[in-house]
């Protein structure tokens, strides 16, 4: 979100500085690991659909500006019980917004996607316009384009604190003190430490992404295998087709260990991390290897209602915060970056972000 805001602000001609302690497209937060799913039939809430449609347009525009391929269309297969929250929520969003999804009963699911095994009482929902984003390339491209439009970077600097000053803010970071009219905080799991008066608690959870051998070519991207999600009694799992390296990425979306301090997270692979995903694959992904070939640890920043925070601070209107993206926010970066730029320039935005107010009592 910070890279997207930097791009939009610089493109509008504002003088803008981006500060990051770890560098560009790093693996210390929540925006790494090769891929992120992008989908329109949003089971979390129908209010996300207009935003994700704007995000699709934003990614396409960024591809045109840069010449980089950032979005890979694959289609998305969601598997779950008909009365489960994921299937019902997906259908609700599709119905309210006229989205194209196809319902597959058990026989159709086995016929179309024989490699993916659903339980006897599961159905599939096929969303043809979904796919995934090349996550590190997206971040790098935002930064490259921001610099092209005149943004300045301060990499390797940690923000120690900020304070309001006459007509603006002052930020104390590694190399000194920066003065500005506005401050945008996109600090992921560090948000609660940088913005202690936010008012909405943000819980940080440790999450692990893993890659496994997929020797059957039918699991490969170039053989048409899709992105997939499974809503099971044991949890919600997701995965991607095997890319050129022949490795298939699988992870559990639900659960996760609490993180006391994001700088001290355990980045080793624990037995529990592996076993819960391997058991899912045993039941639903036949023929995929069980040995973890690679893994990466990231963090979810969770609000209690699992919706985002994108707003000015009521106590400090010169400060704008984007936080709590709760494991499903990356796809929205272009439109959230635009909304943040609006809040900087005008103090308001026409983007439909009412659900993400810092004061949830004002939400529709």
Helices and strands as residue ranges (DSSP letters): H 2-11, E 17-20, E 35-38, H 48-66, E 71-73, E 76-81, H 85-97, E 102-104, H 106-112, E 122-127, E 131-134, H 135-148, E 152-155, E 161-165, E 168-173, E 176-180, E 183-185, G 188-190, H 191-194, E 202-214, G 217-219, G 221-223, E 227-232, E 235-239, E 247-252, E 257-258, G 262-264, H 271-284, E 288-303, E 309-313, E 316-323, G 330-332, H 333-346, G 354-356, G 360-362
